Each structure stands twice: as structure tokens, then as C-alpha cells.
Amino acid sequence: IGVAFQVFRSDEAENIGYVIPTTVVSHFLNDYRKNGKYTGFPCLGVLLQKLENPALRESLKVPSSEGVLVRRVEPTAPASSVLRKGDVITSFDGVSVGCEGTVPFRSTERIAFRYLTSQKYAGDVAQLGIIREGNVMKVQTILHPRKHLVPFNVDGGQPSYLIVAGLVFTPLTEPFIEEECEDTLGLKLLAKARYSLSTFEGEQIVIVSQVCCISWLDKLASPSAAKCYQVLKLSMFSRYWRTMSTSGMSTWAINKS
């Protein structure tokens, strides 16, 4: 059936067990063999809409009761070079896609269209049948995992950071949110972090995570003696920067940076 597991974190233990399906375990192992690391499940990188409304299908010049409408294409997805908003995807690797967004499964059953993409691996090529302004076309695209604006994992193990004039800048990541600031991060920024997608390659949310407050002589003598304060809101940072300005520290830092 699958692999049973239960979460255990330090002094917390869940009283609920879960089962990872064998198909997911198999995908993980094959992905690792193929790419040398786990890359995750790929996706098309599009937002789809069902076409169950006959009038909508007629307006899009779709002759039969099949296909799903492309509402949006993610800018960082490879599909952005071959798909457009308003296209109708009618098939995936030769498998017809129903107007309700399902594909055939086993003998007499149907399953959600995303099942087909979940059977692929990062870097695989998919052939799509589409209807664009009434014209039937065949296009190919490479599948990759979705690129979130705030990544779930940090590649390379250690997070990157930049220190300028005592300010510690670091990209916002899910591990950072969970360990440092999930309860204190603003609701708008938290929602943006959890649900936003990248609009261009390499886009990041960079925050000021700490402000190092020491005298410059102490800094030269002992860099490790810095006392740091976590700064997660601009208003808090602004008040702290004004305090530094009154003591003349900020001017020195800006001129030397």
C-alpha cells in the first residue's frame, strides 16, 4: 500500500500516522536515479479553467466537448514560449483531455488532468494538442517543478546573506520563516511568501534579518562580538536607524560601505 510514518519533533509527537503511497515513493526513487537528486513533481506552469459551458466552447471555436482553457501562463515556466492565454489544451502526450479537466484512468474511470504531469520527471518533454483561435496545433514543452517566489528548500545546504554597513540581508525562504519569524512576519508578506510565484528567473524576496550594533573599534578587534537585533518590519528598522543616526554611526557606515 505504501510507507507508514509519523512525525516526531523534539518533545512533540503526533498521534496520527500517515501512509505515503507506493507511487509517490517510486517517483522519488526514480527521480533520484535520473537526476542525481530529488527535484519534485513537475508541472505545466499554467492556470486552467474547465470548458463545461457549451457557449464558452463555441466562443473559443472548440468543435467537441473536450479541452481546458489556459487562463494564465507562469512567466518562468518553459511552456510560456509555446502556450498563450486563451489556448485550449485538448490532449497531453496523445491522451485526450475532457472539458471537465479529466483524463481516462484504468478501464471506466477518469482522473484529474494533473495526474498525467505527475507521472513525468523534471526535464521530460510533453507533447500538447491545442486549439488556438480555432486552429488545431501540436506543440512541445519541457516540464519543470513550479518555481515559488519563496523557495521551500535552500540549495547547497547553507543560506546566502550579505552584510552592508552592519545590515544583514538574506533571501526569504520557508526554513527561515518556520524557524525565525512565522509569528512576527506581517500577514501581507507572509501571504506573498506562501502563495506568490516568480515573475522572472532568479527573483527573490530579500529582507533585513538583523542589524549589528557594535562600536567600530570593537568590530575591528573582535568581529564575533557583534550583538544583533532581529528586524522584520520596516517601521522597526526605521526607528532603529534613526537612533543610529543621532549617534553618528549611520553616516560613518554609509560613507565606508
N, C-alpha and C positions, 0 to 999 in steps of 0.2 A: 504494500500500500504506500509506504513512504518511510521517512526517517522521523522518529518521535524526538522532541526536545522540549526543554523547559528553561526559561530564563532565570539566571541567578546572578544578582549584582550585590556584592559585599554582604550587607546584612539584610538585603531584601530578597525574597524568594516568591515567585508566582505560584499560586496553587492551581494553575491551569496549564495543561500540556498541549502542544501543537504537533501537527504532522506535516512535514514538508513532502509534497508529492514526489513520486519517483521521477516523473517527467522533468520537474524542476532540478532535481539532483543530477539527472542525466545531462541536462542542458549545461549545468555548471561545470561538470567534469569535461564534457566535450569542448566547451568554450575555453577552458584552461589548456587543454591539449592543443587546440587550434591556434590560440593567440598568446600562449605563454603566461596569461594572467586572466583573471575574471573581468570581463568587460560589461557584463549585464545583458539584458534583453534589448534588442534593437527596436526601432520604431520608424515609421514613415516620416514623422515630423509634421503632421498635418492635423487640422481640426476638421472633423467630418460631420455631416448632417444627413439624416435619413431622408429618403425620397419616396415616402409612402403616399404623398399627396399627388394625385394624377395631374392636377393643374400645374403644379410645380415642375413635374417631369415634362409636361408639354411645353412649358416656357423655356426649358433648358434643351429642348429638342432631343429628348431621350425616348426612343421608339418603344421600348419594352419596360416592364416593371422590374428593373434591376439598376444597380449602381447607387453610390453615395456621393453627396456633393462635398467638394472641398471648400470649406469656409475660410480657412487660413493656412498658410504655409510658413513654418518657422524659418526665419532668415538663415540660421546656421545649419539647417538640415540640407543634405545633398539633394533632396527632392525639390528644393527651391529653384534648381536650374532646369527642371523639366515639368513641374506642375505649377498651375496658376490658380488663383481664387476663381471659382466658378466652373472648374473642371469637374467632370463626373467620372469617378473610378468605377469601372464595370467588371474588372477582373484583376486577379493577383496571381501571377505565375500560372495563368491558364484556368484558374478556378473562378467561376462566376460569383459576383457579389450581389446579394439581393438588395432590394430597395429599403429593407428594414435593417441593413447593415450586418447581415449574417451570411455565412457560407456553409456548404454541406459538411456534415460531420458524421462519420460512421455510415450506417445504412439509410435510416429515415430521419435522422436528427439534423439540427442546424446549430451553429455556434457563432459567437461574435466574430466579426471580421479580423479583429486584432489577434485572434488565435494563429492566423497564418504568419504574421510578423513575429510572433513569439517563438515560432519554430526555426527562425533564422538566427544567424550569428553576426556579430559586428563585422562589417566588411563584405557581407554577402550582397549579391546583386538580385534585384527583383524586377520582373517584367510586369508592367501595368498596362491594362487596356483602359483607355479613357475616351470620353466624348467631350470635345471642346468646340463650342458654338455649332453643334450639330455634326461635326466631323469626327469620325472614328479614327483613333490613333493608337499606336503602340509606343511606349517609352520605357526606358530602363533607369533605375536609380539604385544607388548604394545605400544600404541600411546601416545606421549607427544608433547607439543609445542617445536618448534625449539629453541635451546639454542644459542643465539648470543654471540659473544665474548664480545661485549659491550652491556649490558642489557638496555632495553628501560625503565624499571622501577626499583626503589630501594625497595627491600623487607624490611618491618619493618619501613618504613617512613623516617628514618634518615640515611644519608650516613655514611659509616665507614671511618676511617682515622687512620694514625699512625704518631706520631711526634718523630723523632730521630734527636738529636743534632740541633734542630731548623728547620729541613726539614719536611714539611708536605706531606706525601704520601697518595694518595687516589685512589681508583679504578676509571677508566674512565667509565662514564655512559652517556647515551643520555641526561638526565636532566642537567648534568654538562656541556656537550658540548653546549647545547642550551642556557644556562644561562651565561656561563663564557667565552667560548673560541672558538665558532664556526668560527669566523672570523680570529682568530690568530693561530689556530691549523694547523700544517703542512698538506699539501694536502695528503701525503702518509699515515700519521697517521689517518687522517680523513677518507680516503677510507678504511683503515684497520678496523677502528671502525665501519663503516657503513655496510660493506659487509662481514666481516670475521666471521667464526663460531668457536666455541670452539673445540679444538683438544683433550681435556681431561676434566674430571669433575672438576669444580671449577676454571678453567683457567680465568685469568683476565689481563687486561692491567692496570698497576699501573703507575701513573705519579707523579712527584713532582709538586704540585699545588701551594705551597707557600714556601717562605723562611723567617723565623722570624729573624729580625735583631734588637737585643737589647743587652745591656750590661748584664752580668750575675748577677750583683748586682740588677739591675732593675728587672730582671726576678724573683729573689727571693723575692723582695719587692712587685712587682705588676705584676703577670703573664698576666693580661688583658691589660697591657700597650704595648704589642708587636706590632711593626709596621711590616706589612707583605707585601711582594712583590710577585706578581704572576709570576711563572716561568713555561713556557710552551715549551721551546726549550732547548735542551742540551747545545747549544752554549752559550745561555744567562746564563744558570746555571753555565757553566764553568767559564765565565768571573766573575760572582758574587762570585764564590767560591775562585778564585784567589785573589780577593780583600779582602776577609775574611782572607785568608792565610797570606797575608802580615801584617795584624794587629794582628796575633797570635790567632785569635778567633777559627779558624777551628781545630788547634791542641788540644786546650782545649776541644772542643766539641767531637772530636773523642775519646780522652782518657777517657772522662767521660761517653760516650754512651755505 
